[in-house]
Amino acid sequence: MNVTIIGILLPLLGTVLGASFVFFMKKNMPDRLQKTLLGFASGVMIAASVW
């Protein structure tokens, strides 16, 4: 049961971390970094939905 919870929380935390950087710092970051972080967050969620 604990492994399942860790398996669910790990992609969730990665997505929240990537999206929160973009959300809170969007005025202070270059466009390239913003696109990279959004791509990372969406990639984690796509991977989570596949596995």
mmCIF file of the N, C-alpha and C atoms, coordinates in Angstrom:
data_MODEL
# 
_entry.id   MODEL 
# 
loop_
_atom_site.group_PDB 
_atom_site.id 
_atom_site.type_symbol 
_atom_site.label_atom_id 
_atom_site.label_alt_id 
_atom_site.label_comp_id 
_atom_site.label_asym_id 
_atom_site.label_entity_id 
_atom_site.label_seq_id 
_atom_site.pdbx_PDB_ins_code 
_atom_site.Cartn_x 
_atom_site.Cartn_y 
_atom_site.Cartn_z 
_atom_site.occupancy 
_atom_site.B_iso_or_equiv 
_atom_site.pdbx_formal_charge 
_atom_site.auth_seq_id 
_atom_site.auth_comp_id 
_atom_site.auth_asym_id 
_atom_site.auth_atom_id 
_atom_site.pdbx_PDB_model_num 
ATOM 1   N N  . MET A 1 1  ? 0.808  -1.191 0.000   1.00 0.00 ? 1  MET A N  1 
ATOM 2   C CA . MET A 1 1  ? 0.000  0.000  0.000   1.00 0.00 ? 1  MET A CA 1 
ATOM 3   C C  . MET A 1 1  ? 0.859  1.265  0.000   1.00 0.00 ? 1  MET A C  1 
ATOM 4   N N  . ASN A 1 2  ? 1.947  1.263  0.757   1.00 0.00 ? 2  ASN A N  1 
ATOM 5   C CA . ASN A 1 2  ? 2.810  2.429  0.820   1.00 0.00 ? 2  ASN A CA 1 
ATOM 6   C C  . ASN A 1 2  ? 3.493  2.706  -0.518  1.00 0.00 ? 2  ASN A C  1 
ATOM 7   N N  . VAL A 1 3  ? 3.837  1.658  -1.257  1.00 0.00 ? 3  VAL A N  1 
ATOM 8   C CA . VAL A 1 3  ? 4.477  1.839  -2.557  1.00 0.00 ? 3  VAL A CA 1 
ATOM 9   C C  . VAL A 1 3  ? 3.508  2.498  -3.534  1.00 0.00 ? 3  VAL A C  1 
ATOM 10  N N  . THR A 1 4  ? 2.260  2.139  -3.457  1.00 0.00 ? 4  THR A N  1 
ATOM 11  C CA . THR A 1 4  ? 1.242  2.743  -4.318  1.00 0.00 ? 4  THR A CA 1 
ATOM 12  C C  . THR A 1 4  ? 1.080  4.225  -4.021  1.00 0.00 ? 4  THR A C  1 
ATOM 13  N N  . ILE A 1 5  ? 1.063  4.563  -2.757  1.00 0.00 ? 5  ILE A N  1 
ATOM 14  C CA . ILE A 1 5  ? 0.922  5.971  -2.383  1.00 0.00 ? 5  ILE A CA 1 
ATOM 15  C C  . ILE A 1 5  ? 2.125  6.776  -2.859  1.00 0.00 ? 5  ILE A C  1 
ATOM 16  N N  . ILE A 1 6  ? 3.318  6.231  -2.703  1.00 0.00 ? 6  ILE A N  1 
ATOM 17  C CA . ILE A 1 6  ? 4.526  6.917  -3.188  1.00 0.00 ? 6  ILE A CA 1 
ATOM 18  C C  . ILE A 1 6  ? 4.483  7.047  -4.703  1.00 0.00 ? 6  ILE A C  1 
ATOM 19  N N  . GLY A 1 7  ? 4.036  6.015  -5.388  1.00 0.00 ? 7  GLY A N  1 
ATOM 20  C CA . GLY A 1 7  ? 3.923  6.050  -6.840  1.00 0.00 ? 7  GLY A CA 1 
ATOM 21  C C  . GLY A 1 7  ? 2.929  7.080  -7.342  1.00 0.00 ? 7  GLY A C  1 
ATOM 22  N N  . ILE A 1 8  ? 1.931  7.371  -6.565  1.00 0.00 ? 8  ILE A N  1 
ATOM 23  C CA . ILE A 1 8  ? 0.952  8.394  -6.943  1.00 0.00 ? 8  ILE A CA 1 
ATOM 24  C C  . ILE A 1 8  ? 1.459  9.789  -6.588  1.00 0.00 ? 8  ILE A C  1 
ATOM 25  N N  . LEU A 1 9  ? 2.087  9.928  -5.434  1.00 0.00 ? 9  LEU A N  1 
ATOM 26  C CA . LEU A 1 9  ? 2.516  11.243 -4.975  1.00 0.00 ? 9  LEU A CA 1 
ATOM 27  C C  . LEU A 1 9  ? 3.738  11.777 -5.712  1.00 0.00 ? 9  LEU A C  1 
ATOM 28  N N  . LEU A 1 10 ? 4.602  10.925 -6.185  1.00 0.00 ? 10 LEU A N  1 
ATOM 29  C CA . LEU A 1 10 ? 5.823  11.377 -6.862  1.00 0.00 ? 10 LEU A CA 1 
ATOM 30  C C  . LEU A 1 10 ? 5.519  12.169 -8.137  1.00 0.00 ? 10 LEU A C  1 
ATOM 31  N N  . PRO A 1 11 ? 4.701  11.681 -9.065  1.00 0.00 ? 11 PRO A N  1 
ATOM 32  C CA . PRO A 1 11 ? 4.355  12.505 -10.231 1.00 0.00 ? 11 PRO A CA 1 
ATOM 33  C C  . PRO A 1 11 ? 3.557  13.753 -9.858  1.00 0.00 ? 11 PRO A C  1 
ATOM 34  N N  . LEU A 1 12 ? 2.720  13.630 -8.850  1.00 0.00 ? 12 LEU A N  1 
ATOM 35  C CA . LEU A 1 12 ? 1.945  14.786 -8.415  1.00 0.00 ? 12 LEU A CA 1 
ATOM 36  C C  . LEU A 1 12 ? 2.864  15.896 -7.911  1.00 0.00 ? 12 LEU A C  1 
ATOM 37  N N  . LEU A 1 13 ? 3.833  15.549 -7.097  1.00 0.00 ? 13 LEU A N  1 
ATOM 38  C CA . LEU A 1 13 ? 4.759  16.553 -6.566  1.00 0.00 ? 13 LEU A CA 1 
ATOM 39  C C  . LEU A 1 13 ? 5.616  17.167 -7.660  1.00 0.00 ? 13 LEU A C  1 
ATOM 40  N N  . GLY A 1 14 ? 6.035  16.362 -8.634  1.00 0.00 ? 14 GLY A N  1 
ATOM 41  C CA . GLY A 1 14 ? 6.806  16.897 -9.752  1.00 0.00 ? 14 GLY A CA 1 
ATOM 42  C C  . GLY A 1 14 ? 6.006  17.884 -10.576 1.00 0.00 ? 14 GLY A C  1 
ATOM 43  N N  . THR A 1 15 ? 4.756  17.575 -10.787 1.00 0.00 ? 15 THR A N  1 
ATOM 44  C CA . THR A 1 15 ? 3.895  18.472 -11.548 1.00 0.00 ? 15 THR A CA 1 
ATOM 45  C C  . THR A 1 15 ? 3.617  19.762 -10.786 1.00 0.00 ? 15 THR A C  1 
ATOM 46  N N  . VAL A 1 16 ? 3.324  19.631 -9.516  1.00 0.00 ? 16 VAL A N  1 
ATOM 47  C CA . VAL A 1 16 ? 3.062  20.815 -8.697  1.00 0.00 ? 16 VAL A CA 1 
ATOM 48  C C  . VAL A 1 16 ? 4.298  21.703 -8.624  1.00 0.00 ? 16 VAL A C  1 
ATOM 49  N N  . LEU A 1 17 ? 5.462  21.108 -8.473  1.00 0.00 ? 17 LEU A N  1 
ATOM 50  C CA . LEU A 1 17 ? 6.701  21.877 -8.397  1.00 0.00 ? 17 LEU A CA 1 
ATOM 51  C C  . LEU A 1 17 ? 6.969  22.630 -9.700  1.00 0.00 ? 17 LEU A C  1 
ATOM 52  N N  . GLY A 1 18 ? 6.865  21.945 -10.822 1.00 0.00 ? 18 GLY A N  1 
ATOM 53  C CA . GLY A 1 18 ? 7.103  22.593 -12.107 1.00 0.00 ? 18 GLY A CA 1 
ATOM 54  C C  . GLY A 1 18 ? 6.094  23.685 -12.418 1.00 0.00 ? 18 GLY A C  1 
ATOM 55  N N  . ALA A 1 19 ? 4.830  23.411 -12.142 1.00 0.00 ? 19 ALA A N  1 
ATOM 56  C CA . ALA A 1 19 ? 3.790  24.400 -12.424 1.00 0.00 ? 19 ALA A CA 1 
ATOM 57  C C  . ALA A 1 19 ? 3.859  25.585 -11.468 1.00 0.00 ? 19 ALA A C  1 
ATOM 58  N N  . SER A 1 20 ? 4.243  25.337 -10.221 1.00 0.00 ? 20 SER A N  1 
ATOM 59  C CA . SER A 1 20 ? 4.307  26.444 -9.268  1.00 0.00 ? 20 SER A CA 1 
ATOM 60  C C  . SER A 1 20 ? 5.426  27.417 -9.606  1.00 0.00 ? 20 SER A C  1 
ATOM 61  N N  . PHE A 1 21 ? 6.553  26.929 -10.117 1.00 0.00 ? 21 PHE A N  1 
ATOM 62  C CA . PHE A 1 21 ? 7.613  27.832 -10.565 1.00 0.00 ? 21 PHE A CA 1 
ATOM 63  C C  . PHE A 1 21 ? 7.099  28.754 -11.665 1.00 0.00 ? 21 PHE A C  1 
ATOM 64  N N  . VAL A 1 22 ? 6.385  28.186 -12.591 1.00 0.00 ? 22 VAL A N  1 
ATOM 65  C CA . VAL A 1 22 ? 5.855  28.983 -13.700 1.00 0.00 ? 22 VAL A CA 1 
ATOM 66  C C  . VAL A 1 22 ? 4.803  29.970 -13.191 1.00 0.00 ? 22 VAL A C  1 
ATOM 67  N N  . PHE A 1 23 ? 3.941  29.518 -12.308 1.00 0.00 ? 23 PHE A N  1 
ATOM 68  C CA . PHE A 1 23 ? 2.853  30.360 -11.832 1.00 0.00 ? 23 PHE A CA 1 
ATOM 69  C C  . PHE A 1 23 ? 3.357  31.541 -11.011 1.00 0.00 ? 23 PHE A C  1 
ATOM 70  N N  . PHE A 1 24 ? 4.265  31.294 -10.077 1.00 0.00 ? 24 PHE A N  1 
ATOM 71  C CA . PHE A 1 24 ? 4.716  32.351 -9.174  1.00 0.00 ? 24 PHE A CA 1 
ATOM 72  C C  . PHE A 1 24 ? 5.793  33.245 -9.761  1.00 0.00 ? 24 PHE A C  1 
ATOM 73  N N  . MET A 1 25 ? 6.542  32.766 -10.740 1.00 0.00 ? 25 MET A N  1 
ATOM 74  C CA . MET A 1 25 ? 7.654  33.541 -11.270 1.00 0.00 ? 25 MET A CA 1 
ATOM 75  C C  . MET A 1 25 ? 7.466  33.906 -12.738 1.00 0.00 ? 25 MET A C  1 
ATOM 76  N N  . LYS A 1 26 ? 6.255  33.872 -13.241 1.00 0.00 ? 26 LYS A N  1 
ATOM 77  C CA . LYS A 1 26 ? 6.054  34.038 -14.677 1.00 0.00 ? 26 LYS A CA 1 
ATOM 78  C C  . LYS A 1 26 ? 6.452  35.415 -15.192 1.00 0.00 ? 26 LYS A C  1 
ATOM 79  N N  . LYS A 1 27 ? 6.415  36.442 -14.361 1.00 0.00 ? 27 LYS A N  1 
ATOM 80  C CA . LYS A 1 27 ? 6.809  37.772 -14.820 1.00 0.00 ? 27 LYS A CA 1 
ATOM 81  C C  . LYS A 1 27 ? 8.320  37.964 -14.800 1.00 0.00 ? 27 LYS A C  1 
ATOM 82  N N  . ASN A 1 28 ? 9.031  37.175 -14.019 1.00 0.00 ? 28 ASN A N  1 
ATOM 83  C CA . ASN A 1 28 ? 10.476 37.351 -13.840 1.00 0.00 ? 28 ASN A CA 1 
ATOM 84  C C  . ASN A 1 28 ? 11.315 36.350 -14.616 1.00 0.00 ? 28 ASN A C  1 
ATOM 85  N N  . MET A 1 29 ? 10.717 35.468 -15.384 1.00 0.00 ? 29 MET A N  1 
ATOM 86  C CA . MET A 1 29 ? 11.514 34.449 -16.058 1.00 0.00 ? 29 MET A CA 1 
ATOM 87  C C  . MET A 1 29 ? 11.426 34.601 -17.581 1.00 0.00 ? 29 MET A C  1 
ATOM 88  N N  . PRO A 1 30 ? 12.501 34.217 -18.248 1.00 0.00 ? 30 PRO A N  1 
ATOM 89  C CA . PRO A 1 30 ? 12.477 34.265 -19.717 1.00 0.00 ? 30 PRO A CA 1 
ATOM 90  C C  . PRO A 1 30 ? 11.466 33.271 -20.291 1.00 0.00 ? 30 PRO A C  1 
ATOM 91  N N  . ASP A 1 31 ? 11.019 33.542 -21.498 1.00 0.00 ? 31 ASP A N  1 
ATOM 92  C CA . ASP A 1 31 ? 10.028 32.673 -22.146 1.00 0.00 ? 31 ASP A CA 1 
ATOM 93  C C  . ASP A 1 31 ? 10.531 31.247 -22.313 1.00 0.00 ? 31 ASP A C  1 
ATOM 94  N N  . ARG A 1 32 ? 11.791 31.095 -22.618 1.00 0.00 ? 32 ARG A N  1 
ATOM 95  C CA . ARG A 1 32 ? 12.345 29.753 -22.840 1.00 0.00 ? 32 ARG A CA 1 
ATOM 96  C C  . ARG A 1 32 ? 12.278 28.906 -21.564 1.00 0.00 ? 32 ARG A C  1 
ATOM 97  N N  . LEU A 1 33 ? 12.624 29.495 -20.426 1.00 0.00 ? 33 LEU A N  1 
ATOM 98  C CA . LEU A 1 33 ? 12.557 28.768 -19.158 1.00 0.00 ? 33 LEU A CA 1 
ATOM 99  C C  . LEU A 1 33 ? 11.116 28.439 -18.797 1.00 0.00 ? 33 LEU A C  1 
ATOM 100 N N  . GLN A 1 34 ? 10.208 29.360 -19.042 1.00 0.00 ? 34 GLN A N  1 
ATOM 101 C CA . GLN A 1 34 ? 8.797  29.118 -18.760 1.00 0.00 ? 34 GLN A CA 1 
ATOM 102 C C  . GLN A 1 34 ? 8.274  27.952 -19.593 1.00 0.00 ? 34 GLN A C  1 
ATOM 103 N N  . LYS A 1 35 ? 8.614  27.912 -20.860 1.00 0.00 ? 35 LYS A N  1 
ATOM 104 C CA . LYS A 1 35 ? 8.169  26.814 -21.722 1.00 0.00 ? 35 LYS A CA 1 
ATOM 105 C C  . LYS A 1 35 ? 8.789  25.488 -21.295 1.00 0.00 ? 35 LYS A C  1 
ATOM 106 N N  . THR A 1 36 ? 10.038 25.530 -20.850 1.00 0.00 ? 36 THR A N  1 
ATOM 107 C CA . THR A 1 36 ? 10.707 24.309 -20.388 1.00 0.00 ? 36 THR A CA 1 
ATOM 108 C C  . THR A 1 36 ? 10.027 23.748 -19.148 1.00 0.00 ? 36 THR A C  1 
ATOM 109 N N  . LEU A 1 37 ? 9.728  24.600 -18.179 1.00 0.00 ? 37 LEU A N  1 
ATOM 110 C CA . LEU A 1 37 ? 9.075  24.139 -16.956 1.00 0.00 ? 37 LEU A CA 1 
ATOM 111 C C  . LEU A 1 37 ? 7.655  23.652 -17.216 1.00 0.00 ? 37 LEU A C  1 
ATOM 112 N N  . LEU A 1 38 ? 6.923  24.309 -18.084 1.00 0.00 ? 38 LEU A N  1 
ATOM 113 C CA . LEU A 1 38 ? 5.578  23.839 -18.431 1.00 0.00 ? 38 LEU A CA 1 
ATOM 114 C C  . LEU A 1 38 ? 5.641  22.495 -19.165 1.00 0.00 ? 38 LEU A C  1 
ATOM 115 N N  . GLY A 1 39 ? 6.645  22.345 -20.020 1.00 0.00 ? 39 GLY A N  1 
ATOM 116 C CA . GLY A 1 39 ? 6.825  21.065 -20.706 1.00 0.00 ? 39 GLY A CA 1 
ATOM 117 C C  . GLY A 1 39 ? 7.156  19.947 -19.742 1.00 0.00 ? 39 GLY A C  1 
ATOM 118 N N  . PHE A 1 40 ? 7.982  20.250 -18.746 1.00 0.00 ? 40 PHE A N  1 
ATOM 119 C CA . PHE A 1 40 ? 8.315  19.245 -17.732 1.00 0.00 ? 40 PHE A CA 1 
ATOM 120 C C  . PHE A 1 40 ? 7.073  18.829 -16.952 1.00 0.00 ? 40 PHE A C  1 
ATOM 121 N N  . ALA A 1 41 ? 6.281  19.806 -16.537 1.00 0.00 ? 41 ALA A N  1 
ATOM 122 C CA . ALA A 1 41 ? 5.075  19.504 -15.757 1.00 0.00 ? 41 ALA A CA 1 
ATOM 123 C C  . ALA A 1 41 ? 4.079  18.683 -16.572 1.00 0.00 ? 41 ALA A C  1 
ATOM 124 N N  . SER A 1 42 ? 3.904  19.045 -17.833 1.00 0.00 ? 42 SER A N  1 
ATOM 125 C CA . SER A 1 42 ? 2.954  18.282 -18.651 1.00 0.00 ? 42 SER A CA 1 
ATOM 126 C C  . SER A 1 42 ? 3.503  16.902 -18.986 1.00 0.00 ? 42 SER A C  1 
ATOM 127 N N  . GLY A 1 43 ? 4.801  16.792 -19.162 1.00 0.00 ? 43 GLY A N  1 
ATOM 128 C CA . GLY A 1 43 ? 5.399  15.473 -19.431 1.00 0.00 ? 43 GLY A CA 1 
ATOM 129 C C  . GLY A 1 43 ? 5.246  14.525 -18.255 1.00 0.00 ? 43 GLY A C  1 
ATOM 130 N N  . VAL A 1 44 ? 5.390  15.047 -17.058 1.00 0.00 ? 44 VAL A N  1 
ATOM 131 C CA . VAL A 1 44 ? 5.206  14.200 -15.870 1.00 0.00 ? 44 VAL A CA 1 
ATOM 132 C C  . VAL A 1 44 ? 3.769  13.705 -15.792 1.00 0.00 ? 44 VAL A C  1 
ATOM 133 N N  . MET A 1 45 ? 2.823  14.566 -16.104 1.00 0.00 ? 45 MET A N  1 
ATOM 134 C CA . MET A 1 45 ? 1.427  14.141 -16.032 1.00 0.00 ? 45 MET A CA 1 
ATOM 135 C C  . MET A 1 45 ? 1.072  13.144 -17.136 1.00 0.00 ? 45 MET A C  1 
ATOM 136 N N  . ILE A 1 46 ? 1.644  13.315 -18.305 1.00 0.00 ? 46 ILE A N  1 
ATOM 137 C CA . ILE A 1 46 ? 1.404  12.329 -19.371 1.00 0.00 ? 46 ILE A CA 1 
ATOM 138 C C  . ILE A 1 46 ? 1.999  10.982 -18.982 1.00 0.00 ? 46 ILE A C  1 
ATOM 139 N N  . ALA A 1 47 ? 3.209  11.001 -18.437 1.00 0.00 ? 47 ALA A N  1 
ATOM 140 C CA . ALA A 1 47 ? 3.828  9.749  -17.989 1.00 0.00 ? 47 ALA A CA 1 
ATOM 141 C C  . ALA A 1 47 ? 3.013  9.097  -16.873 1.00 0.00 ? 47 ALA A C  1 
ATOM 142 N N  . ALA A 1 48 ? 2.487  9.904  -15.974 1.00 0.00 ? 48 ALA A N  1 
ATOM 143 C CA . ALA A 1 48 ? 1.672  9.357  -14.880 1.00 0.00 ? 48 ALA A CA 1 
ATOM 144 C C  . ALA A 1 48 ? 0.393  8.727  -15.410 1.00 0.00 ? 48 ALA A C  1 
ATOM 145 N N  . SER A 1 49 ? -0.183 9.285  -16.445 1.00 0.00 ? 49 SER A N  1 
ATOM 146 C CA . SER A 1 49 ? -1.416 8.719  -16.981 1.00 0.00 ? 49 SER A CA 1 
ATOM 147 C C  . SER A 1 49 ? -1.163 7.421  -17.756 1.00 0.00 ? 49 SER A C  1 
ATOM 148 N N  . VAL A 1 50 ? 0.041  7.288  -18.327 1.00 0.00 ? 50 VAL A N  1 
ATOM 149 C CA . VAL A 1 50 ? 0.363  6.071  -19.076 1.00 0.00 ? 50 VAL A CA 1 
ATOM 150 C C  . VAL A 1 50 ? 0.692  4.929  -18.125 1.00 0.00 ? 50 VAL A C  1 
ATOM 151 N N  . TRP A 1 51 ? 1.464  5.215  -17.096 1.00 0.00 ? 51 TRP A N  1 
ATOM 152 C CA . TRP A 1 51 ? 1.865  4.150  -16.165 1.00 0.00 ? 51 TRP A CA 1 
ATOM 153 C C  . TRP A 1 51 ? 0.920  4.081  -15.015 1.00 0.00 ? 51 TRP A C  1 
# 
